[in-house]
Amino acid sequence: SKSIKDLVAEAKYLTGQGVKELIVIAQDSTYYGLDLYGKRMISELLNELSKIDKIEWIRLHYAYPANFPKDLIETIKNNPKICKYIDIPFQHISDNMLKLMRRGITKSETIEFVETIRKNIPDISIRTTFLVGHPGETKEDFKELVDFVEKYQFDRVGVFTYSEEEGTHAAVAMKDNIPQKEKERRSAELMELQQNISLANNQKRVGQLLKVIIDSVNEDEIIGRTEYDSPEVDQEVLLSNAQNKEVKVGDFVNVRILSAQDYDLIGEIS
């Protein structure tokens, strides 16, 4: 890992190139600091980065729920520069699958984590990913996963089908025993459910005034993003009256949300 001092210096350099949004990313960002300082220091890193004047948004990617630092919830809640957004790859929810996947967390602990973070940060946007068709996933396991997604209504969801990778624990210890067609059926069922959830979540945004960063500008349309969405992987805000406004990439504008689609919002600059 790089030291906090080095990362702050790198961030200051990026602001000199016009950068206003930082994405802090690691295989598991909650482990930051253990190798350098002997303890988890992700909150300290985020707080130091937030002191840089020209940085307006800091976004955290890949924070696994097992052993999630409690102080990180407080940092996201209380620091206005930290986006109310977190990417937490849950992967599954049934105890059987969490054990087979060696996730280091149980179903009840996962649910407790989701409820805790939402209680503390009610407007948090949770992105997550799930893996279906992993060796040993029964119909009952998959049903538990569907029920979990339906109950907790995550903001952003990605679904992957299992494929054997040479050298991994699953490839060595388990037989890839679920037909590809069934893997794809499970993936499609989960994504169809999520599509409906996403539309319902988006419809709740209609009428709201949101801060939006401009990602692209062309003759036909201007595209932006809220703090609840990461670039390239999440949804966008399509601006309907942008042709009347002088905006450029990297600008922050206030946008009134006019309507919602499955995976995008339609708005006008206020």
CORZI-V205365 format. One line per field, one symbol per residue. ss: DSSP state (~ for helix, > for strand, _ for the rest). phi: phi as a letter, one per 30 degrees, with the letter a starting at -180 (. if undefined). psi: psi as a letter, one per 30 degrees, with the letter a starting at -180 (. if undefined). Layout:
# CORZI-V205365
ss=???
phi=???
psi=???
This chain:
# CORZI-V205365
ss=___~~~~~~~~~~~~~____>>>>>___~~~__~~~~____~~~~~~~~~______>>>>>________~~~~~~~~~___>>>>>>___>___~~~~~~______~~~~~~~~~~~~~~____>>>>>>>>______~~~~~~~~~~~~~~___>>>>>>_______~~~~~______~~~~~~~~~~~~~~~~~~~~~~~~_____>>>>>>>>>____>>>>>_________>>>>__~~~_______>>>>>>>>>___>>>>>>_
phi=.ddeedddddddddddcjdbbcccbaebdddejddcciadbdddddddddddeddcbbbccibdddiddddddddddccdddedaacbddiabdeedddddhdiacdddddededdddddbecdcccbbbccidejdddddddedddddddchddbbcbccdbdcejdedddcbcdcceeddedddddddddddedddddddddddjdcbdbcdcabbddabcbbdddbcdiccdbcccdcddcccbbejdcbcbddcabcebbccbbdd
psi=llleeeeeeeeeeeefggkfkkjjklejfffkfeeefglkgeeeeeeeeffkefkekkkkkijkfkhkkefeeeeeefjffjkikkjjjeeafkeeeeeefhfglleeeeeeeeeeeeeeiegkjjklklklgkkfjleeeeeeeeeeeeefhkekkkkkkkkkkkfleeeeflkigkkeeeeeeeeeeeeeeeeeeeeeeefffkfljkkkkkekkaeelkkaklfgklkefalljkkfgffgkjllkfkklkkkkelkleglkklkk.
